[in-house]
Amino acid sequence: FFRDEAVLATYALPISALIVDLGDVIMAKRYVDMDIDYWAKRILCPICILTMVSGCLGSLPRVSMDASFLRIILTTTFTLVVFIPTMWFVVFSNDERNFIKNKLVIKFIKHKI
């Protein structure tokens, strides 16, 4: 009984996020004339790739281990290990990567001085 509710709760967040995103796309089309194809190619597809890759790797400990604190740690570690590079290379554009690099460099230079 609880397992089915947990599965439904797992699907509730992505479905509601998708509905909100579709509303954002409609608003973007209406107010700033952003093309839906642009949104799908530049935003939706990279985020779906990120979700699939990090979700698949993050589920490996769940498939192969019993419930434990170690499984939580491994799941978090596996997910982060794949999430950060995938986010950097798949989701961010060159301009976004350069912006982040510049902000990090400025922050570290100020911190060192």
C-alpha positions as a Markdown table, in Angstrom:
| # | Residue | x | y | z |
|---|---|---|---|---|
| 1 | Phe | 0.0 | 0.0 | 0.0 |
| 2 | Phe | 2.7 | 2.5 | 1.0 |
| 3 | Arg | 4.9 | 1.4 | -1.9 |
| 4 | Asp | 2.3 | 2.4 | -4.4 |
| 5 | Glu | 1.8 | 5.8 | -2.8 |
| 6 | Ala | 5.6 | 6.3 | -2.9 |
| 7 | Val | 5.7 | 5.5 | -6.6 |
| 8 | Leu | 2.8 | 8.0 | -7.2 |
| 9 | Ala | 4.6 | 10.6 | -5.2 |
| 10 | Thr | 7.7 | 10.0 | -7.2 |
| 11 | Tyr | 5.9 | 10.8 | -10.4 |
| 12 | Ala | 3.9 | 13.7 | -9.0 |
| 13 | Leu | 6.9 | 16.1 | -8.9 |
| 14 | Pro | 8.1 | 15.7 | -12.5 |
| 15 | Ile | 4.5 | 15.8 | -13.9 |
| 16 | Ser | 3.7 | 18.9 | -12.0 |
| 17 | Ala | 7.0 | 20.5 | -13.0 |
| 18 | Leu | 6.3 | 19.7 | -16.6 |
| 19 | Ile | 2.9 | 21.3 | -16.4 |
| 20 | Val | 4.5 | 24.4 | -14.9 |
| 21 | Asp | 7.1 | 24.4 | -17.6 |
| 22 | Leu | 4.5 | 24.2 | -20.3 |
| 23 | Gly | 2.8 | 27.2 | -18.8 |
| 24 | Asp | 6.1 | 29.0 | -18.8 |
| 25 | Val | 6.6 | 28.2 | -22.5 |
| 26 | Ile | 3.1 | 29.5 | -23.3 |
| 27 | Met | 3.9 | 32.7 | -21.4 |
| 28 | Ala | 7.3 | 33.0 | -23.1 |
| 29 | Lys | 5.7 | 32.6 | -26.5 |
| 30 | Arg | 3.1 | 35.2 | -25.7 |
| 31 | Tyr | 5.3 | 37.9 | -24.0 |
| 32 | Val | 8.8 | 37.5 | -25.5 |
| 33 | Asp | 8.0 | 35.6 | -28.7 |
| 34 | Met | 10.3 | 32.7 | -27.8 |
| 35 | Asp | 9.9 | 29.8 | -30.2 |
| 36 | Ile | 8.7 | 26.4 | -28.7 |
| 37 | Asp | 11.3 | 24.6 | -30.8 |
| 38 | Tyr | 14.0 | 26.7 | -29.2 |
| 39 | Trp | 12.7 | 25.8 | -25.7 |
| 40 | Ala | 12.5 | 22.1 | -26.6 |
| 41 | Lys | 16.0 | 21.9 | -28.1 |
| 42 | Arg | 17.9 | 24.2 | -25.7 |
| 43 | Ile | 16.1 | 23.6 | -22.4 |
| 44 | Leu | 13.9 | 20.5 | -22.4 |
| 45 | Cys | 16.2 | 18.0 | -24.1 |
| 46 | Pro | 19.3 | 18.8 | -22.1 |
| 47 | Ile | 17.3 | 18.6 | -18.8 |
| 48 | Cys | 15.8 | 15.3 | -19.9 |
| 49 | Ile | 19.3 | 13.9 | -20.7 |
| 50 | Leu | 20.5 | 15.2 | -17.3 |
| 51 | Thr | 17.6 | 13.6 | -15.5 |
| 52 | Met | 17.9 | 10.2 | -17.3 |
| 53 | Val | 21.7 | 9.9 | -16.8 |
| 54 | Ser | 21.8 | 11.0 | -13.2 |
| 55 | Gly | 18.7 | 9.0 | -12.4 |
| 56 | Cys | 20.0 | 5.8 | -13.9 |
| 57 | Leu | 23.4 | 6.0 | -12.2 |
| 58 | Gly | 21.8 | 7.1 | -8.9 |
| 59 | Ser | 19.5 | 4.1 | -9.0 |
| 60 | Leu | 22.3 | 1.5 | -9.1 |
| 61 | Pro | 22.8 | 1.3 | -5.3 |
| 62 | Arg | 19.0 | 0.9 | -4.8 |
| 63 | Val | 18.9 | -2.0 | -7.2 |
| 64 | Ser | 21.9 | -3.8 | -5.7 |
| 65 | Met | 21.8 | -3.0 | -2.0 |
| 66 | Asp | 19.4 | -3.3 | 1.0 |
| 67 | Ala | 18.1 | -0.1 | 2.6 |
| 68 | Ser | 20.9 | 1.4 | 4.7 |
| 69 | Phe | 22.7 | 4.6 | 5.4 |
| 70 | Leu | 25.5 | 3.5 | 3.1 |
| 71 | Arg | 23.0 | 3.2 | 0.3 |
| 72 | Ile | 21.9 | 6.8 | 0.8 |
| 73 | Ile | 25.5 | 7.9 | 0.7 |
| 74 | Leu | 26.3 | 5.9 | -2.4 |
| 75 | Thr | 23.2 | 7.1 | -4.2 |
| 76 | Thr | 23.9 | 10.7 | -3.4 |
| 77 | Thr | 27.6 | 10.3 | -4.5 |
| 78 | Phe | 26.8 | 8.5 | -7.7 |
| 79 | Thr | 24.1 | 11.1 | -8.6 |
| 80 | Leu | 26.4 | 14.0 | -7.9 |
| 81 | Val | 29.3 | 12.5 | -9.7 |
| 82 | Val | 27.3 | 12.3 | -12.9 |
| 83 | Phe | 25.1 | 15.3 | -12.4 |
| 84 | Ile | 27.7 | 18.0 | -12.2 |
| 85 | Pro | 29.7 | 17.1 | -15.4 |
| 86 | Thr | 26.5 | 16.4 | -17.3 |
| 87 | Met | 25.1 | 19.7 | -16.2 |
| 88 | Trp | 28.3 | 21.4 | -17.2 |
| 89 | Phe | 28.7 | 19.8 | -20.7 |
| 90 | Val | 25.2 | 19.1 | -21.8 |
| 91 | Val | 22.9 | 21.7 | -20.1 |
| 92 | Phe | 25.1 | 24.9 | -20.0 |
| 93 | Ser | 25.9 | 26.8 | -23.1 |
| 94 | Asn | 29.4 | 28.2 | -23.8 |
| 95 | Asp | 28.2 | 31.6 | -22.6 |
| 96 | Glu | 26.9 | 30.2 | -19.4 |
| 97 | Arg | 30.1 | 28.2 | -18.7 |
| 98 | Asn | 32.2 | 31.3 | -19.3 |
| 99 | Phe | 30.0 | 33.4 | -17.0 |
| 100 | Ile | 30.3 | 30.8 | -14.2 |
| 101 | Lys | 34.1 | 30.5 | -14.7 |
| 102 | Asn | 34.5 | 34.3 | -14.6 |
| 103 | Lys | 32.3 | 34.6 | -11.4 |
| 104 | Leu | 34.3 | 31.8 | -9.7 |
| 105 | Val | 37.6 | 33.3 | -10.7 |
| 106 | Ile | 36.6 | 36.8 | -9.3 |
| 107 | Lys | 35.3 | 35.1 | -6.1 |
| 108 | Phe | 38.6 | 33.2 | -5.6 |
| 109 | Ile | 40.7 | 36.3 | -6.4 |
| 110 | Lys | 38.8 | 38.4 | -3.9 |
| 111 | His | 39.0 | 35.6 | -1.3 |
| 112 | Lys | 42.8 | 35.3 | -1.7 |
| 113 | Ile | 43.4 | 39.0 | -1.4 |
